[in-house]
Amino acid sequence: MMIDYEKTLMDIVKPMVDEPEKVSVQKMDSLNKNEIILYVHATSNDIARLIGRGGSMASSIRQMMSVCSSIENKKVTIKFESY
């Protein structure tokens, strides 16, 4: 069973932002075959909302994705960037 990490992360973050049409998730290659690097791009206000106070929201998003990736014994790294 292959998990579409980009779609899963997009499904998590899209309902949380003010401008969902400006959100994108991009998967990047890693030197480690067991690591998946995902970048979330959005407006600065939406990135601030996704990171949350003290990074609490970003931490929760990372936890949800790590549960999903543990099925395939992968490590997911999520980075948040604004336009």
C-alpha positions as CSV (number, residue, x, y, z in Angstrom):
1,M,0.0,0.0,0.0
2,M,1.5,3.3,-1.1
3,I,0.5,6.4,0.7
4,D,0.2,9.7,-1.2
5,Y,1.9,11.9,1.4
6,E,1.3,15.1,-0.6
7,K,-2.4,14.6,-0.9
8,T,-2.7,13.5,2.8
9,L,-0.9,16.6,4.0
10,M,-2.9,18.8,1.7
11,D,-6.2,17.3,3.0
12,I,-5.0,18.1,6.6
13,V,-3.9,21.8,6.0
14,K,-6.4,23.0,3.4
15,P,-9.4,23.3,5.8
16,M,-7.2,25.2,8.3
17,V,-6.3,28.2,6.1
18,D,-8.1,31.3,4.9
19,E,-6.9,31.0,1.3
20,P,-7.0,27.3,0.4
21,E,-6.5,28.0,-3.3
22,K,-3.0,29.4,-2.6
23,V,-1.8,26.4,-0.6
24,S,0.5,23.9,-2.2
25,V,2.4,20.9,-0.9
26,Q,5.6,19.8,-2.6
27,K,7.6,16.6,-2.1
28,M,11.4,16.9,-2.3
29,D,13.9,14.1,-2.6
30,S,16.1,13.1,0.3
31,L,19.5,11.4,0.5
32,N,17.9,9.0,2.9
33,K,15.5,6.6,1.1
34,N,13.4,6.3,4.3
35,E,12.9,10.0,4.6
36,I,10.2,12.1,2.9
37,I,10.6,15.9,2.9
38,L,7.4,17.9,2.3
39,Y,7.2,21.6,1.9
40,V,3.9,23.5,2.6
41,H,3.7,26.8,0.7
42,A,1.0,29.4,1.5
43,T,0.5,33.0,2.3
44,S,2.4,34.4,5.3
45,N,-0.9,34.7,7.3
46,D,-1.8,31.1,6.6
47,I,1.7,29.8,7.3
48,A,1.5,31.6,10.7
49,R,-1.9,29.9,11.3
50,L,-0.4,26.4,10.3
51,I,2.6,26.9,12.6
52,G,0.5,28.1,15.5
53,R,1.5,29.7,18.8
54,G,4.8,28.3,19.8
55,G,4.7,25.8,16.9
56,S,1.9,23.8,18.5
57,M,-0.2,23.4,15.4
58,A,2.9,22.5,13.3
59,S,3.8,19.9,15.9
60,S,0.3,18.4,15.7
61,I,0.4,18.2,11.9
62,R,3.8,16.5,12.1
63,Q,2.5,14.0,14.6
64,M,-0.5,13.1,12.3
65,M,1.9,12.6,9.4
66,S,4.3,10.5,11.4
67,V,1.5,8.1,12.3
68,C,0.7,7.8,8.6
69,S,4.3,7.3,7.6
70,S,5.0,4.7,10.3
71,I,3.0,2.2,8.3
72,E,5.8,2.3,5.6
73,N,8.6,2.8,8.1
74,K,9.4,6.2,6.7
75,K,10.3,9.5,8.4
76,V,8.4,12.6,7.3
77,T,9.9,16.0,7.6
78,I,7.6,18.9,7.1
79,K,8.7,22.5,6.4
80,F,6.5,25.5,6.2
81,E,7.3,28.4,3.8
82,S,5.4,31.5,2.9
83,Y,5.3,33.2,-0.5
